[in-house]
């Protein structure tokens, strides 16, 4: 049972500090006099009369720094000047005893591969859900129109280059694939570019039957989104913009971000045999 002269907060401090590596000594001023304690160097004093002193003791096996806690009981005897021992007082002791540890923050960035890896090509005949075909007109413009009889020979066939998704990306669903759409028999590919006001669809001469660097050539990439028996083509460079045709005949093929309204964005694809 602790001596009545030793306040309970002091006992709590002592029990905590005894866990610190080294020797801890509690010295109290009482009527019997202070308990024996070897002191060599005074460090500081806190507001409630608690002093911290450090001593260097040499052992045959180890050298340890001893933390000596000296409590000035005389100041605590006077009730008129005494105040409760608070958590802040205990924290100030720990701040003095424990060594401050500094931390360094490191920002880590992850580089995502921007390359679309080519793996094969397939030729398709394409029609919108209104049964309009694609036709190439001079100088380099695709239009959607109804073709019948001998005029069907003007129908454009698409050479669809299939790519593996970029590493580090996740596609929305399993039926969504990056592709490049070229005109079969020509070095013309569909691309989606920004004209200063909004994205537009155009034909460009290119040779991209190989890996595509998304940082430079992503305008040629479209995501083929399969919906039951039809497919949509969303621009990889301009998300939310889809290849579309007009409900009117013989109008340019373009892009729109307003699905399910005026323009047609769903297509039937039939794999070409020749």
Phi, psi and omega in degrees: 000129185292152178298143180299338181282347183262113180298149180303319178302327180293319178300319179296318179297317181299316183296326179287316185290340178291345177280350181283144178300124181122180182264133178245130181234134180252118181247124183242139173271119182221183179295329179280354182097166182291147177288152183297137180199129182276116182240138180233333186212121180277135183256302184194173177224141179261176188295330184268012177088015178268127182245145176249129177230143180248139174232152175255118178243138183256129176246162177294332186256318188223160172244123181228147174276127180264134177258119183250121181257116181248125180255123177275094186288332183302322179289330182277345180291326184282106185296330182293331181258352184282155174217158183300144175280116189255173176298325179297323177296316179296320179296322180295326176294313180298322180299328180282321184284313186277144178283136179288131180254126179265147181240146175245135179262134178236124177272126181251128178248148180246123180272125180263133179297127182263008185267131170269121185270117180287140175225339172186170179231149178223139177267136181228147163268138186235137175220145174280175184290354173263010178067026174272139179265167173267138178227140180267126177240156181288150357280321177202075184225130175267133175235156177250124182208160177281126179238131180223161176058224183293340181288349181295341180293343178276358181295133179277135172255139182265133171265104186265113176271125182261139182232153172280145179301153176298144178293143180087000179248158178235129178272153180277089181098166184273349183252052182219116189227140174285133181220161169242138186248110179248159175276120183299133180087358180225162177264045180246132180230145176288138176222151179245115183233164179260127183264014181104334179245315180199166178295145177226157178261137178212169175254134178231146173283128182198163174231092186240028174280059181197185178298142182246127175279112183298334181292331184246326189241021183294342178298338180275350186265134174232146175269119177279111183254113183271129178233096182055249184265359182238173179222151172242161180230108180260136179294132176284330180281332182228088184298139180092356178253127186240147174298134185219161173234157179277149174294343177274153183281149174060048178241152182299147172280134183221204176227151179216154174248014181244085182286146175075013179253243187281313188279154181266129182236003180250141187225148171267132179243129177237122182295128183283138180272345181215000000 
